[in-house]
Amino acid sequence: MIDAINVASTEDFTVGPFGVYPRQLRIDGPAGSEQLQPRIMAVLVALARRPGDVVTRDELTASVWLGRVVSDDALNRCIAELRRVLRSDASPDPIVTLPRVGYRLTLSVAAGKPAHRDANPVAPTTPEASVAWLRRPRNVWLAAGVLIFSIFSAAWWRQYATTKVGPLTSIAQRPTTSAIPSLPAAGSIGVLPFANLTGDPANEFLSDGISAELIDQLAAIPEVNVMARNSSFSFKGSHFDMRTIGERLRVRQIVDGSVRREGNRLRIAVQLIDAVSGLTLWSRTFEREFSGAFKLQRDISDAVTQQLRVVIPVTAGKPPTTPNPAAYEDYLRGRFAFQRRRDAASVAEAIRSFEESVRRDPTFAMSHALLAASLAVLPSYSETADLIGTFDRAQAQAQQALVLDPQNAMAYAVLGYCALGVDPLLAERNLQHSLSLAPNSVDARHWYHLLLVSVGRLNAGIDEGERALALDPVSAPLFNSLAEAYFLVGKLDMAQTYARRSQAMGIADINQVLSKLALQRGDIEGSVRLSASDDQDNLEMTRLIQAALLDSKAVPAARQALETAMRKEAWPARGWSQLNMRLLLGDLDGALSALDELEHKLGPERALQYFLSADLWDPQSQIRAHYGDPRFQELLKRTRLLAYYRETGTTPDLCRWADAEMRCAQK
């Protein structure tokens, strides 16, 4: 039997003529280097542990997918990609298939430093990986990403807020880091996904939904530190003992349970486990009609908190009303789809379920709030979504949730999220209020981290991001956004470390940070390979822009090529591209002109919907050379950043007040 594969801690080795670097998800061969997806690298490591032997399909599923139920096609795709990568004149058939049994690696395997150690990594070669990266909104700092995909994208911070990532590795595989603060032992708890004992996979939404609801209810208690859903649910289907899970989650107690539904009867068994000893501290079984499922959630939460000996603060106002049972079931279905979102179809499914829930029961505040959240993230997944229209609907649903429940933390968080690019002061107030209501909300804390980075409060943003990471230690999006933040403050080693961790956990578009790090070393070609698509025009334009970011003398050529390409875009994407890309190349006149046109066509409230204010603090942006220009002050005023600094009494890390003006350290 093969142990669970941890590519993040696997040493380099050779397979035939190929050098394999698992921690970098890279393989070097006679024809050059290629970047592998995490699952594909894990399958290669599993086969390489027993070269020449047959590794069964069940063994590969257990070691790579940790026993999770996956389709045969998932493993077949991994094997097909490995055959393509490993095939050479010396090894025409590197992997032999034994039908319905497993696979055998025919190449020799040796431990130690591969011969191709110094080869440069390149961007993922599969079409899916390339498209997924190019669609990511933050990549507008590279021309190819802006010109082709900005019409379908949100601002860079929304990329991470959607939690749109590939399959995560188990938390047991997460590399440790001293940069992540430890949670206090007392009052720290993890809620594992409850087991579905109904015998019907279609009821998975019920067991997962009840577990996730319990996490939310416990997270609203200031005295309790609850691990976020992403981290706790990474153990779904795993066979780790409770002490190992507690160690990985850094929690003192664990809630585990099961859900059984027979007709309209619901039976939930819950146990509280000491994560240090592995002993059960308390257990109880709850049983009632499904029509009482909403109240059952509250009863379970109350019982768990009583066992934790935590004083639950009294919330002002009347308690939430019990929703219509059918509306609550639709809500759980929507929540199931929303939490597992990976594409536009899953987000659309969540929206449909929440819409049906609020249709059945218009007074159910949480359905309105999560409908708002689903609408807000939709543009980051769908190429055809009405970017402005979905945000308008999201804000309307969030406002309706607050009419029904003035203390709804998610609704405030969504309003803050929607205001990130438009009004940073409004975003600050809503996100702060959300955190005052639910201090352990990872979404609100993550979005607040992104707001701080976007307004140039980089070190405060890093601190906030690390707090969020302490609550969700296996969040690939958090590692991703923190890698960007560490790059902005010049901590390149930390940026590299966090970028690699994010990459190992399934985020392909972390190449945008790795590309910047390559450019920081003066490696233009390496940066281009990591950032551009295979289209020759895009490669050349990206090369021009990368050169301009290193040397102001190259800016005119980059501007000319960029303006020619941007004229081919449609509105409103053209306006947002012009605003952001002109700033990146230090063209203040052009940026202000683009802002004029955006305000004329879209109105002041929507003109800044996708303004990337974080680019103002990017050490590679040419705008840094123009901080002393009076037009920069005008830009800060018109983008509402100046009002934010004055109202909050803060400044960007690079700036200070001098009389009535903001003075910033120039490049």
Buried (B, 14 or more C-beta within 10 A) or exposed (E): EBEBBBBBEBEBBBBBBBBBBBBBBBBBBEEEBBBBBBBBBBBBBBBBBBBEEBBBBEBBBBBBBBBBEBEEEBBEBBBEBBBEBBBBEEBEEBBEBEEEEBBBBBBEBEEEEBEBEEBBBBBBBBEEBBEBBBBBBBBBBBBBBBBBBBBBBBBBBBBBBBBBBBBBBBBBBBEEBEBBEEBEEEBBBBBBBBBBBBEEEEBBBBBBBBBBBBBBBBBBBBBBBBBBBBBBBBBBBBEBEBBBBBBBBBBBBBBBBBBBBEEEEBBBBBBBBBBBEBEEEBEBEBEBEBBBBBEBBBBBBEBBBEBBEBEBEEEEEEEBEBBBBBBBBBBBBBBBBBBBBEEBEBBBBBBBBBBBBBEBBEBBBBBBBBBBBBBBBBBBBBEEBEBBEBBEBBBBBBBBBBEBBEBBBBBBBBBBBBBBBBBBBBBBBBBBBBBEBBBBBBBBBBBBBBBBBBBBBBBBBBBBBBBBBBBBBBBBBBBBBBBBBBBBBEBBEBBBBBBBBBBBBBBBBBBBBBBBBBBBEEBBEBBBBBBBBEEEBBBBBBBBBBBBBBEEEBBEEBBEBBBEBBEEBEEBBBBBBBBBBBBBBBBBEBBBBBBEBBBEEBEEEBBBBBBBBBBBBBBBBBBBEBBEBEEBBBBBEBBBBBBBBBEBEBBBBBBEEEEEBBBBEEB
